[in-house]
């Protein structure tokens, strides 16, 4: 995402300039307009080498540390301004983040709210966090809101770690298999081919095909590498465009086995975010808009925005989500019960727990099945290469016998 400088008019008639993230100026302007704000200008910000204007998001670990320390100070009864002073003094080693804390403290000192000060640095702090703090300020339960956000952040980070750890071993196997095959094709096969060429004997068809493939691969490898790199950069550039990202995200959902896993992971993150936002006192429609970004899938985000429109027109949330077809049937039934009983927050959290456990179980089964499949495929390829290269020796040995 890019960073934009936006001049907007608020409901109280005041005009503010804020730095906000967005994919492009048009989409950001539309999002602000849908929030009921009057947009005067949206300009892409030119980045400098400083952290506070570089657009780099604050690391999850640093965000956790900052909020844990802030939570302890506020629970101890320390005023917000004094708490920010204390935190600013405790981050001297991280000069860049310390500078941001100094600016936040100055903005709060000038009479601004913490959420407003955080929003001035929207490229560093997640929008979800800013919205949670704003809701806590509205309800007067900032400590409770921060605690709930910390729980959400820890759980989300744990799920991400589980997904990454489940994929590490299969990725290592694939890399090792590719390196082994490349070593055989680039070094071992050419050595045998020179030996057979000097011997001048008639080679079996399989051996001739393998030697021809290896010879062509070595001759065309530079051109193939250049074409592959150009295609990779072209696809990467296209995937960063709005149309490309939308199409790629749609394709992800249609991949057998993997697509359903991607969908479940996205919906679990969305559901946990909704539970956190609703528990913080944020209205349903605003919560839906803020949670859309946690799907990390442009196709599903577009469907969710259609859901927001239907809810605004008077539709129930369960019925609107059913039309969007982004959530499983069980989750829709649970939401229908939650709307009837007024327990949407708890139901969204339950849905997130269920889907997260389902994702972890599917990942475990998938990696359990993939690992032996990779080993079998690797053994078949390596064994086939070795047999093809040793066939002439077996033939000669049989002739001599």
N, C-alpha and C positions, 0 to 999 in steps of 0.2 A: 504494500500500500504506500501511497505517496502522502506527503504532508502539505496541507493547504492553510493559508491565512484567510479566515472568513470574517467579514463584517456583517453582524446580524442585529436585528432589532428584537428585543424581548417584549413580553406581554405588558410589562410595566412602563413601556415607552422608552426605556434606556437602550443605548446602542453600545455593543461590545465588539471587540476584536479578539477572536480566539483561533488557536491553532488546532485543527482537527485532521484526522486521517480519512482517506477515501481512495477508491480505485481511480476515479477521475472527477473532474470538477462538476460535470453534469449530474452524476449519480449522487455526489455529496450535496449539491444544491437541492436535488429532489428530496433527499432524506431530511434535510433541515426544514424544508417546506412542509413535509408531512408531519413534522413535530410541532407545527404551528408557529414557526419562527419566520420573520421577514428577512430575507437574504438580500443584502446590498451588493456584496462582491465575494467572489471565491477565487483566490489567486494561489497558484502553486508556489510553495516556499522554496527558495534557493538554499541549498544546504551549505553549511560551513563545516569546519573540522571539529567544532565543539559538540559535545554530547547532547546538550540540550536542544540543538537544532539539527542533529544528524538523523533524526527519525528512528533511532535504534530503540526498540522496546526494552524496558527494564526486565532483566532476567527473573525467572520465577523464584529462584532462590533469594535474590535481593528483595523482591516484592514481599515474600513471606517474612523475611527478617525485619523489614521496615514495619510491616503491619503488626507483627508480634510485639515488637518493642513499643509501637504506638499504643497497642491495646493494653499492655502492662501499665504504661504511664497514665492512660485515661482511667483505667480501673482503679488506680491508686488515688484518683481525685485531682490529678494535675490538670490545670487549664490547658486548652488546646495550644495556645501560643507558647506557653512554657514548654509543653511537650515537644513542639516543633523545634524550639531552641535547643533542647537537650539532644534530640535526634541529629540535628545539624552538627552539633559538636562531636557526636559519636561516629561520624562518617568522614573523618579527615583523610583517611587513606584513599578513599574513592573521590578524587577531586571533582569529577564531572557530576556525579550524583549529589555530592555535597553542594555544588553550585545550584542544582535544581531545588534542593531542600531550602537553600537560602532564599531563593526567589519565591517559593511557596510561603515561607514564613513572612516575607515582606508583604505579599499580597494579602495574607490573613491579617497582618498588623494594620494594613490600610483599611480594614473593615470588610474585606471579602470573605466569602465562605471557603471552607476547605475544598469542597467539590468544585467550586469555581476556579480556585487556584490550581487544582489538579487538571482541570480541563484546559487551562492555558498550556499544559504540557501533555496534550493528548497523544503525542507520538511516543511518549515514554510510558505512560500509565494506560492500561487497558480501559476501553470505554465501559466495559461491564463493571469494573471496579469503581470508576467515577460515578456511574449511575447508582451503584449500591451506596456509596458515601452520600450522594445527594438524597437518597431515600432515607438514610439514617438521620440526616440533618432535619428532614421534614418531620419525621416521627419523634425526634428527640431520643432515639435509641441507637446512637452511633456506635457505642460499644458492642451492642448485640449484633448490629449489622456487620461490623468488622469481624467479629468472631465467626459469624455465619459465612462470610466471604472467605475467611481463612480455612474453614472446614471444606468449603467448595474447592479452593485452590489446592489443598493437600490431596483431596480425593482425586481431582482431575490429573494432578501430577503423578499420582500413584498409578492410575489407569494408563497414562502415557508410558510410564516406565515398564509396566507389564507388557504392553504391546511391543515396545522396542526390544525388551529382553527375549520375548518369544520369537522374534524375527532374526535375532543375531546369529544363531547357529545355522539355520538354513542358508542365510546369506554367505556365511563363511564356507559352507559346503559348496555352494555354487561357484564362488571365487576360486577355491582350490581345484574344483573339477575343471574349470575353464583354463586355469594355468597349466594343469597337467596335460590336457589335450593340446594346448598351444605348444608346450615343450616337445611333445611327441611329433607334432606336425612340422615344427620349424627346425628341430635339431636331429631327432632320431631318424625320421623317415628319410630326409636327404642323405644321411650317412649310409643307410642301407641301399638307397637307390644308386649311389656312386659305386658301391661294392658290386651290385648286380650288373651295372653298366660295364664295369671292367671285366666281369666274368663272361658277358655276352650271351647268357643263356636266355631261353624263352621264359618269360614270367607269366604266372597265372593272371587271369583277367582282373580279379579283385586287387591284386598287387599293382597292376598297371593303372587301374583307375585311381587308386590311392596316391600313387606317385604323380600321376598327371594332375590330380587335385592339389597336391602339395606344391608342385612346381608352379601351377597357375596362381596359387595363393601367395607364394613368395614374390612372384613377378608383379602381381596386381595389388599387393598389400598397401603400398604407399597411396595409390589412387583410391582404393577402397576406404582407407583410413581418413583421407581428406574428405571424401564424399560423406562418410558417416558423421564426421565432425560438423560439416556444413548442415547436414540434415538435422542433427541434434540441436544446433543453435537455432535453426529456422523453426523447428517445432517448439523449442523453448520460448522463442519470441512470440510465436503464434498463440501458445498456451497462456501467455501473459495478457493477451488482449481480452476484451470483454467477451467477444463471440467465441474465441478459442477456449478460454477458461470454462465457459458454460458448456461447450461441447465436450471437453475432456472430462469434466465432472459428471456429465451424463453418461459417458462411456464407462467411467469407473463403476457406476451402479449396475451396469449391464454385464460385467465380467462374471462368468460362472463362479460360484463359491465366494470369490473375493467381493463381489458387488454387494451381497447381502451383509457381509461383515462390515464393509464401509458404511452402509446405511445404518446398521445397528449402532456402530460406534458414534456416528454423527448424531443420531436421535438420542443416545444416552447422554452425550455432552449437552445437547439442547435441553433435555428434560431436567438435568441437574441444575443448569443455569436458570431455567424457569422456576424451579423450586426455590433457589436462592433469591431471585428477584422478587417473587411473590411474597416470600417470607420477610423480605426487607420492606414491604409495604408499597412496592411499585405497582401501579395499575396494570391490568392484564394486557392492554394493547401496547403500552410502552414496554412492558416486559417482553412481549413477542418481538418487537422491533429490536430491542437490545440483544435478545438471545439469538437472533437470526445469524449473526456473525460467527457464533460458536459451532454452526453446522460445518463450516469450512468446505462447503460445496455449493457452487453458484447455482446449479440446477435446483437443489433443494431449497436454497434461499429464495429463489423466485417463486417456488410453490408456496413457501411460508408467507411471503408478502401478499400473495393472493388470499391466504388464510386470514391475514390481518384485515384485509379489505372486507371480507365476508363477516368477520366479527364486528367490525365497525358498522356494518349495515344491519346488525341485529341477529346474526346467526350465532348458534351456540359454538363453543370452541371445539367440542368433539365432532360436530357435524362439519365444521369448516376444515378441520384437519383430515377428516375422512375424505373430503373432496380433493384435498391436496395429495393424498396417497403417499405421504412420507413417513407415516408411523404404522407399526404393526397393529393388527386387529385387537390383540389383547390390550395394548396400551390405550387404544381408542375407547374400549369398554371401560377401562379403569377411569379414564378422564370423564366419561359420561357420568359415572357414579360420583366422581369428585365434584363435578359441577352441581349435581343434584343435592349433595350434602354440604357444599361449601368448603371442601377440603382439597382444593386443587394443589396447594403447596405440598401436602403430604403425599398425594397421589403422584405428582411429578417426581418427587424424590424416590418413591417406591419404583416407579418406572425406570428411573436411572439405575437404581441398584440392580433391578432384574436384568436390564439390557447389558450392564457392565459385566455381570457374572456370565451372561450368555456369550458376550464377546470373548471373554477370557477362556471359556470352555471351547468355543469354536476355534480360537487360535491354538489352543492346546491340541485339539484333534487334528487341525490342519497341519501344524508343524510335525506332529507325530506321524502323519501320513506322508508328508513331503520328504522328510529326512531319509527314510528307506528308498523312496522313489528316486531321489537324487543319487543315492549310493548305487542303486541298480543301474540307472542310466549311465552314470560315470563308469561303472565296471563294464557295461556293454560296449561303450564307445572305446575305452582304452583297450579292452580285450579284443575288439574287432580290429583295431589298428595293429596290435601286436601279432594277431593271427595272420592278417594280410601280409605283414612284412616277413613272417617266418615260413609262409607257405612254400616259397622257392627252396628254402633249405630242406624242408620235409620232402619236397619233390626230388631234390638231388639225392638225399639220403635213401629214398625209396629206389631210385634208379641204380645207385651203387650196390644196394643190397641185392 
